[in-house]
Amino acid sequence: MTVPVDETTLLKQGFTQEQVSHLRATRIAIQERQKAQVMTIRRRLEFARWLIATGRITEQVC
């Protein structure tokens, strides 16, 4: 995981305000995508647990 850098630091290092804004929007988009992926995985696991709990699938290999 990376350490967030504040806007002032980026501006002092030569980034333009537009670049800083783009970086912020990119970070937000990545975080939202990761949250969506985690939710998808959780839903799939819950569904698999439900299938096992209701006897619709078993661990037995035929």
Secondary structure, 3 states (H helix, E strand, C coil): CCCCCCHHHHHHCCCCHHHHHHHHHHHHHHHHHHHHHHHHHHHHHHHHHHHHHCCCCCCCCC
